[in-house]
Amino acid sequence: MKSNILKFNVGAVAGVRTGTFQSAGGYSTVGSVTVEELGGKLVVKLSNNFQASVAPGTFIYLANSTSGGNVKSAGLDLGQWSSGARNFDVPGVTLNQYKYVVVLCKPAGITFGFAEFKP
């Protein structure tokens, strides 16, 4: 008798990445983020538990670096943020194109916090 072995990857969902924020630069950032492909666009979802330090010009970015200057010059500006959960629709971006979601004080180029995407 021959048996077959099936392997399953439990916990990973195709088309979805998640991350947990960590503070940076002496500023406070906590909570989580989910990024998923929906209807041909990327949707970045800051969760209900997301909180961050706020200054005039606090923006959310997708980036491949957490350095404020690099984020400001090479990251993708999703929009200004001031409080609470929020979704950002991002057409023309693929799920694995960026490594981080970054909270950036845009005028000063200072990273307040970031989340690295998993898996």
Secondary structure by P-SEA (a helix, b strand, c coil): cbbbbbbbbccccccbbbbbbbbcccbbbbbbbbbbbcccbbbbbbcccbbbbbccbbbbbbcccccaaaaacccccccccccccbbbbbcccccccccccccccccccccccbbbbcc
